Amino acid sequence: MAETLTDTGLDLLFRNARTYTAWLDKPVSDGTLRDIYDLLRWGPTSANCSPLRIVYIKSVEAKERLRPHLSAGNVDKTMAAPATAILAQDMAFYDQFPRLFPHRDLRSSFLGKDDLIRDTAFRNSSLQGGYFILAARALGLDCGPMSGFNNKTLDAEFFPNRPFKSNFICNLGYGDKDKLHPRGPRLEFDEACNVL
């Protein structure tokens, strides 16, 4: 790939992007939520395992189902967000290998191996969660990812008969720039990286 993004694109995805906690009263369309997935699904995962599963919360009724599982500090911003995504990992992702990785029988190499299943699902759903945020930003949305919720009770509420486990949640919408906190610093290259 010889082409690179312009500075405008890099600013949109990284340099000027922020984590939002306050939202403008502007809805997010179902089509845009579909478009997020249609972009993120092309990001790589190990052996194309693709364990991410998403539940989008938009209705008042669904928000009320979500409310009791949120940490106190996350309630108001989540209730105000136009949409909230529960990003979960399918703990039976390996059942999709015959379709997603037909070159070899990988399904049987996961059966009964709980540690391998857990590590693979978590690692790759987290990776896909990063793609999710970049896709949402690329489509003009702001994001408010968070982990302040009770995974166990949320999973019982939203995935009672599915082998899904929540990874993190992410509020989506059009952020209120006037309510942003000052941006936190980041580590410099030499503090975080080595070239050997």
Protein Blocks (a to p, Z undefined) as FASTA:
>chain_A
ZZdcdfklmmmmmmmpccdfbdcdddddfklmmmmmmmmmmpccehhlopaccdddfbfk
lmmmmmmmpcfklmmmmmmpmbdcdddddfklmmmmmmmmmmbcfklmmgoplklmmmmm
mmmmmmmmmmmmmmmmmnopacdddfbdcfklmmmmmmmmbccdcfbdcddddddfklcc
cddddddfklmpccZZ
